[in-house]
Amino acid sequence: METFKMSVRQACFMTIGIITASKLIFMTSVTAEFAKEGILFSILVDMLINAIFIAVTLNLDKKFHGKTIYCVISEKFGKPAAKIIFFILFIIFFLKSYLPIFEHEEFIKKTLYETAPLYANTIPFFVLSIYFSYKGFKGLARSSDILVWFTITGCICLILLTIPNVDLTQFLPVFARPEFILKASVKTALWHFDSIYFLLLVGHIKQEKKSTTKIFLSYLLSTLITLVYSGVIYGEYGILTERQYFPPVQMGMISVALINVGRIDYFAAITISFSQVFSAALPLFFATYCIQKVFGFKNKFIAPVAVNILSLAIVSVTSDYLYVLYEFLTEYAIYPIATVSIVFPLILSLLKHKHAGVALYE
């Protein structure tokens, strides 16, 4: 039984530091490919929809008096039903983990360590992911305390280097092609659906004064950072943004400041890549949490090892089919992920619940 609860500060830092980092590599270029000058509206649509369901999810913590989702389902529908639902959640998190892992590997391999041998980046990532998952919510909380500063520092440095080159006319004409905006929102939705993380954080965050408001505001700050970051990239490159797959090492490279001092933007890129490692491992963290609930392994090292080895095997076998699998995920897998992320919190919010004392099913 894990009794550790994250503080509200750590939940906010997780949102700003880890969740924001998941949107700083491929997402901007993919959104630009479909949305063109409507890129900011497309990102805003996805993130505001997520914000609504994050608010719904955060209110579940008060509704269930600090009990976890597993405990609530077990009390309402029985432990077998809870195990089935958590196995479904495991599949959802596993599907959600695929693109972030490849995103991380491609970023490291093609920008920072171009001559690294095969698996030189993959193996260390999964070793870290196993340890990250094994440490549980205490490890997530402590990592969040550190990573928030890496993400914020990296973003601020890159934005400041890029702003002098921004051309606002790149965003004109506004709303010329609204159908492109909606299409881009669907195609990039895989980088969102963050409400599912907060669903499993229910019962694992300390109940403090205005905790829901603070965490919700931290997500709005994450939204603002993402919009400004993506906006300066598109303002700099315009229609060429769709080719800028690795913005942290591309957006500041033509800055006048770098002529005299060299590629200082690489320091910012490295800080972002450090946070992005953990953002790529986050879906596997929650997948491990779910599978541990399903099987209840006595040795808690088994679940993180099994989940990460399975992920490593699938990534290795499918490494040459990334774009085919991206199409599969955006065409088919997006719907079960959306259903669980959006519909499940709504169903839980409709359940009647009275304070019944100590949770029995942790």
Buried (B, 14 or more C-beta within 10 A) or exposed (E): EEEEBBBBBBBBBBBBBBBBBBBBBBBBBBBBBBBBBBBBBBBBBBBEBBBEBBBBBBBBBEBBBBBBBBBBBBBEEEBEEBBBBBBBBBBBBBBBBBBBBBBBBBBBBEBBEEEEEEEEBBEEBBEBBBBBBBBBBEBBBEBBBEBBBBBBBBBBBBBBBBBEBBEEEBBEEEEEEEEBBBBBBBBBBBBBBBBBBBBBBBBBBBEEEEBBEBBBEBBBBBBEBBBBBBBBBBBBBBEEBBEBBBBBBBBBEBBEEBEEEEEEBBEBBBBBBBBBBBBBBBBBBBBBBBBBBBBEEEEBEBBBBBBBEBBBEBBEEEEEEBEEBBEBBBEEBBEEBBEBBBEBBEEBEEBEBEEEEEBEBB
